[in-house]
Amino acid sequence: MLSLLPSDCKVKSAACRFIFFLIFFIANVKGWKQCDGGGVCPDFATCCPSATPGVSSCISMRYNKDPDDATGECCDEATGCPYGFSCAVRPENPKDRGSVLILAPRFLAPSDMKHKRKNQHQFQNQTTTEFLYWQNSEKQPKYAISHSWRYGADALNAPVSSYEAVDRLVEHLVSFTAPGTDTRCFSNLRQVSIVGHSAGGQLVQRWALLSNAFKMIRPSSWTTATTTTAINDDPGYSMDIRAVVANPRSYCYLNEKRMVVVMDGNSNKVEAHWEVPAASQIKKCPDYNQWTWGLERGGALDEVVPYKARRIKSGSDEEVAHRYANRKVFYLTGEYGDTDQDDLCATRDFQGHNRHERALYYVAALNAYFGSGNSTPGSSNNSVLRHELHTIPETPHDHILMFQSVAGRRAIMELIE
């Protein structure tokens, strides 16, 4: 849950070297249950003990996907971790497990606040009753699509974007010092991974595109250079910041071009060309390149996402695009994520018919954009794309399988493993 950040170093952070932000949308949660060991889990999950007293881990129960009948089993120090979400960010070396901190920002909806008393156990041990919360329905005026936190809208009770909330959290962990001192709270921190699946993947991709939070640190913290750069002019403190985007429904493109598919006489896909769609297609879907599917101004969502205008205000779309190219971004797509997505025209007609296809087309479009000289003559924006795409074999729309894959683990915790 997102409220005010602490004003001093209250967390014992000497051993913390790696922080992962996990942002994903849990669908079909009909209720929550109190765990015997403390904390709550979704009704379909298993409560498991954790190293923190009073807090439980939640192990997903996906009956038709769990290997070796390991559904719902908890982690065991002797045998390791069976199939479960908490294992996705569990370092192989036990010596490293005490150096990882996992944060899962929770973007509240109006219904969460309405039923706060009923669900009091979810708000226990909180020092404030005023949390940020976001519009969750597309049926409300100004909100063309639901779950407004994923596309950077302001909270309903404060002019704070969901993206700005992530900015503040990361900046706090990376550079915050206790009042009256020059000592960083997390002085040993070396890597921050912002990880999102599904709707969370939509947030992470667009946040990584727009955020300029790290100007106060070093832009090179985002890059894929083998040696990270010192922060705050301290040569002894370097940082690796990365974004991991897994199975989002849609992406934000950098210009008006898309991967236009060419069909043969039998309606089979032959190839895709990177070009501006035909005028007849655009006429049917005039907002295809507006936020959140593109950077074009004047979209229906611009009013509720002032963060976008603020972040692009100081630079052109092109500058934002080239800054994005230099950031460390990983795209994970499930090979079996081929369920037809019959949704908005801006996505289905211009990005692909399923999540896997959309990932492939998006990265192809990025390669075409940065390989075609999209930079102002004489400028320093001649970027080389430093993003990676990984298809996870035999994997559907499942965050556990994505994060526990070899490519997923390397993207999330490369400096550990």
FENJO-V345495 format. One record per residue. N is the residue number from 1. PHI is phi in degrees with one decimal (NA if undefined). Layout:
# FENJO-V345495
N|PHI + N|PHI
This chain:
# FENJO-V345495
1|NA + 2|-110.4 + 3|-139.2 + 4|-75.0 + 5|-79.2 + 6|-63.9 + 7|-99.4 + 8|-149.0 + 9|-85.6 + 10|-86.9 + 11|-92.5 + 12|-75.6 + 13|-119.2 + 14|-59.6 + 15|-91.3 + 16|-76.8 + 17|-115.9 + 18|-135.4 + 19|-124.7 + 20|-117.6 + 21|-95.2 + 22|-108.9 + 23|-125.6 + 24|-151.2 + 25|-99.7 + 26|-91.7 + 27|-91.6 + 28|63.0 + 29|-86.2 + 30|-87.9 + 31|-173.4 + 32|-127.6 + 33|-122.6 + 34|-79.5 + 35|-85.9 + 36|-60.1 + 37|-86.0 + 38|103.6 + 39|84.0 + 40|-130.8 + 41|-137.3 + 42|-58.2 + 43|-62.7 + 44|-92.7 + 45|-105.0 + 46|-105.2 + 47|-79.2 + 48|-128.7 + 49|-68.0 + 50|-128.2 + 51|-73.0 + 52|-96.7 + 53|-57.9 + 54|83.2 + 55|-126.2 + 56|-113.0 + 57|-90.5 + 58|-112.4 + 59|-99.5 + 60|-64.4 + 61|-119.5 + 62|-112.6 + 63|-57.9 + 64|-88.0 + 65|-126.1 + 66|-71.8 + 67|-78.4 + 68|55.9 + 69|52.8 + 70|-93.8 + 71|-54.8 + 72|76.7 + 73|-77.4 + 74|-89.5 + 75|-68.6 + 76|-132.7 + 77|-61.3 + 78|-78.2 + 79|-100.6 + 80|89.2 + 81|-101.7 + 82|-77.8 + 83|-62.8 + 84|179.0 + 85|-61.3 + 86|-64.1 + 87|-74.5 + 88|-62.4 + 89|-122.3 + 90|-104.9 + 91|-57.4 + 92|-64.3 + 93|-82.2 + 94|-55.3 + 95|-65.4 + 96|-89.2 + 97|-68.5 + 98|-81.8 + 99|-103.8 + 100|-112.6 + 101|-117.6 + 102|-109.0 + 103|-116.8 + 104|-123.3 + 105|-58.6 + 106|-113.7 + 107|-93.4 + 108|-72.6 + 109|-113.0 + 110|-54.8 + 111|-64.7 + 112|-64.1 + 113|-73.5 + 114|-62.3 + 115|-105.5 + 116|-60.4 + 117|-66.9 + 118|-63.4 + 119|-105.5 + 120|-59.5 + 121|-63.6 + 122|-76.0 + 123|-111.6 + 124|-69.3 + 125|62.1 + 126|-97.6 + 127|-92.2 + 128|-137.3 + 129|-100.6 + 130|-106.0 + 131|-109.4 + 132|-71.4 + 133|-145.3 + 134|-122.4 + 135|-64.0 + 136|-118.0 + 137|-128.6 + 138|-79.6 + 139|-81.1 + 140|-85.5 + 141|-55.8 + 142|79.9 + 143|-107.9 + 144|-72.3 + 145|-135.0 + 146|-77.3 + 147|54.1 + 148|-63.8 + 149|-63.7 + 150|-72.0 + 151|-109.6 + 152|87.4 + 153|-64.5 + 154|-71.0 + 155|-63.5 + 156|-72.0 + 157|-110.1 + 158|-169.1 + 159|-78.4 + 160|-127.4 + 161|-72.2 + 162|-60.5 + 163|-70.0 + 164|-66.4 + 165|-61.9 + 166|-66.4 + 167|-53.1 + 168|-65.0 + 169|-62.0 + 170|-68.4 + 171|-60.1 + 172|-60.3 + 173|-70.0 + 174|-81.1 + 175|-130.2 + 176|-70.7 + 177|-121.0 + 178|-66.8 + 179|-53.9 + 180|82.3 + 181|-133.8 + 182|-112.6 + 183|-92.8 + 184|-73.0 + 185|-63.5 + 186|-111.7 + 187|-69.4 + 188|-97.0 + 189|-65.8 + 190|-122.2 + 191|-143.9 + 192|-125.5 + 193|-112.7 + 194|-102.6 + 195|-120.2 + 196|-140.2 + 197|-121.1 + 198|60.8 + 199|-61.4 + 200|-63.2 + 201|-64.8 + 202|-63.2 + 203|-62.1 + 204|-63.9 + 205|-63.6 + 206|-74.0 + 207|-63.4 + 208|-63.8 + 209|-72.1 + 210|-93.4 + 211|-62.5 + 212|-122.0 + 213|-59.2 + 214|-94.5 + 215|-60.1 + 216|-73.0 + 217|-107.3 + 218|-149.2 + 219|-56.5 + 220|-70.3 + 221|-61.1 + 222|-82.7 + 223|-78.8 + 224|-99.1 + 225|-59.5 + 226|-66.1 + 227|-113.5 + 228|-73.4 + 229|-96.7 + 230|-61.5 + 231|-109.4 + 232|53.6 + 233|61.0 + 234|-103.4 + 235|-64.7 + 236|-91.2 + 237|-130.2 + 238|-118.6 + 239|-143.4 + 240|-120.2 + 241|-116.4 + 242|-142.1 + 243|-117.5 + 244|-119.0 + 245|-108.9 + 246|-119.7 + 247|51.2 + 248|-71.9 + 249|-73.2 + 250|-150.6 + 251|-131.5 + 252|-97.6 + 253|-82.2 + 254|-92.4 + 255|-152.6 + 256|-80.0 + 257|-80.9 + 258|-138.2 + 259|-82.8 + 260|-85.9 + 261|-84.3 + 262|-103.7 + 263|-107.0 + 264|-90.9 + 265|-65.8 + 266|-102.7 + 267|62.9 + 268|-98.3 + 269|-71.4 + 270|-100.4 + 271|-162.2 + 272|-129.0 + 273|-112.1 + 274|-85.9 + 275|-160.0 + 276|-72.1 + 277|-59.3 + 278|-62.4 + 279|-59.1 + 280|-66.0 + 281|-69.5 + 282|-63.7 + 283|-60.4 + 284|-74.8 + 285|-145.1 + 286|-65.0 + 287|-97.2 + 288|-61.0 + 289|-111.0 + 290|-92.8 + 291|-61.3 + 292|-105.6 + 293|-92.0 + 294|-162.0 + 295|-100.3 + 296|-59.6 + 297|-76.9 + 298|92.1 + 299|-73.7 + 300|-63.8 + 301|-92.8 + 302|-57.9 + 303|-64.5 + 304|-97.1 + 305|-126.7 + 306|-64.7 + 307|-55.1 + 308|-59.8 + 309|-63.8 + 310|-65.7 + 311|-76.7 + 312|-96.9 + 313|-56.5 + 314|-85.4 + 315|-155.6 + 316|-76.9 + 317|-57.6 + 318|-63.4 + 319|-65.3 + 320|-61.5 + 321|-62.0 + 322|-71.6 + 323|-63.6 + 324|-61.8 + 325|-60.3 + 326|-86.7 + 327|-90.2 + 328|-86.5 + 329|-126.4 + 330|-116.5 + 331|-109.2 + 332|-111.8 + 333|-133.3 + 334|-77.8 + 335|-57.6 + 336|-94.9 + 337|-82.8 + 338|-109.6 + 339|-66.9 + 340|-61.6 + 341|-103.9 + 342|-88.3 + 343|-120.9 + 344|-61.2 + 345|-61.0 + 346|-61.3 + 347|-96.1 + 348|-64.5 + 349|-83.0 + 350|-126.0 + 351|-124.8 + 352|132.3 + 353|-90.9 + 354|-149.1 + 355|-62.9 + 356|-65.5 + 357|-61.5 + 358|-64.9 + 359|-64.7 + 360|-63.6 + 361|-65.8 + 362|-64.3 + 363|-68.4 + 364|-62.1 + 365|-66.4 + 366|-62.3 + 367|-62.4 + 368|-67.0 + 369|-60.8 + 370|-84.7 + 371|-100.9 + 372|-114.2 + 373|73.9 + 374|-78.9 + 375|-149.4 + 376|-71.3 + 377|-52.8 + 378|86.1 + 379|-86.7 + 380|-101.9 + 381|-93.8 + 382|-79.1 + 383|-85.0 + 384|-108.1 + 385|-65.5 + 386|-113.7 + 387|-100.1 + 388|-127.1 + 389|-114.5 + 390|-131.4 + 391|-89.4 + 392|-89.8 + 393|-61.8 + 394|53.4 + 395|-122.6 + 396|-88.2 + 397|-82.7 + 398|-139.6 + 399|-66.3 + 400|-65.7 + 401|-65.0 + 402|-64.6 + 403|-74.3 + 404|-90.0 + 405|-68.8 + 406|-60.3 + 407|-66.7 + 408|-64.6 + 409|-65.6 + 410|-66.8 + 411|-64.1 + 412|-78.2 + 413|-133.2 + 414|-58.5 + 415|-69.7 + 416|-85.5 + 417|-95.7
